[in-house]
Amino acid sequence: MPYDSSILPDVSTLTVGVLGGTGPQGRGLAYRLARAGQSVVLGSRSPERGAAAAAELAALPGADGGPVPGTVTGGDNALAAATDVVIAALPYEGHAETLSTLRAELAGRILVDCVNPLGFDQRGPHALAVPEGSAAEQAAALLPDTRVTAAFHHVSAVLLTDPGVAEIETDVLVLGDDRAATDAVQALAARITGMRGVYAGRLRNAGQIEALTANLIAINKRYKAHAGIRITDV
């Protein structure tokens, strides 16, 4: 079956929370979703930082040069976790601790884990071993009542946060065991101009998706690029 975004659910009325919304990746995803008209809540360990980042994001231009059409608010991570779909854009070092403290708020919600467990040394970036197999599987183990998916691992934060970039031509690989949840995440990705959300398998396959980010970083360094993923013949 060829890719067809028209068969995906309508997610335009959903509110998206971003844990770690003051970091480059979280802020960039929040900006692109708000630019597409989505309501977004930025979360941070500090509610003041979350609110300040939201005010800055709301002042950025939308696609037509005016203010972003989506509603942007901010506060602490607990506020961001109490939304319809929650993106975890956290440093791996604080991933488990942050999610554990939000177990009650995240119960029943869709969580989109985009954390890449990476290390860096003199030989460059490399994937870190995660006892559960991947950051996404770690999230699922910590949050048994949450609909955990994995997506947005390979999108350049530089492109996401640049108002002058009109389209981000890339495919977002979406993984998860709950097909209704992965459909919703695919649809969210497709809201961002230039992106496609492509279903890429069950959550147990998230490890290699996260690890591939190390290769993309190496590509970007060598070619001075902001490389992404495109899936052929779909």
Residue, then its C-alpha position, 0 to 999 in steps of 0.5 A: m500500500p503506497y504512503d497516503s497521508s489522507i488516510l491518517p487521523d485528523v490530529s489538528t485539534l490535539t494539544v502537544g506537550v514537549l518535555g524538555g521543550t527548552g532544548p534545541q530539539g524540543r523547541g524546534l519540534a514545538y515551533r514547527l507544530a505551532r507553525a502548522g497550527q497545533s496547540v503546544v505546551l512547552g515543559s521544563r524543569s523550571p516553570e519560568r524557563g518553560a513560560a519564557a521559551a513559549a513566549e519566545l517561540a510564539a513570537l517567531p514567524g509562521a509560514d506566512g510571515g505573521p505569528v505562528p498560528g498555533t497556541v503556545t504556552g509553557g510551564d513545568n514538565a508536569l504541565a506539558a505531560a497533561t496534554d493529548v500527545v507528549i513528546a519526550a525530547l530529553p537528554y538521555e542522562g535524565h530520561a528515566e528520572t524525568l519519566s518516572t516522576l511523570r508516571a501519573e500525568l502520562a497514564g493513558r496518553i500517547l508518548v513520543d520518545c525521540v531520545n537518542p542514547l549517544g556518547f561522544d569521544q575522540r573517535g566521534p559519536h557512538a550509540l550507548a547500550v540501553p539495558e531495555g534495548s532502547a530509550a523508547e523501550q525504557a520509557a515503555a518499561l517505566l510507563p506501563d499505562t502510557r501508549v509509548t511510540a518512538a519518532f522524530h530521531h533524525v530531524s535536524a534541530v538547526l533546520l527545525t528552529d530556523p524560521g527561514v526554512a520553509e520545508i523540512e524534506t525528510d521522513v519521520l520513522v514512527l515505531g510502536d505497538d499501538r497502531a492507533a497511537t502510531d497513526a496519530v504520530q504519523a499524522l502529526a509528523a505530516r502536519i509539518t511541511g515537507m515531512r512524512g510520518v512512515y510506520a517503521g515497525r514495533l517498539r522492539n526495533a527502536g534501538q537501531i533507529e536511535a543508534l542511526t543518529a550517530n551515523l547521521i551526525a558523522i555524515n553532517k560533520r563530513y559534508k557540512a550538512h543537515a542530513g535526514i532520512r528518505i524512504t524510497d518506493v513508499 
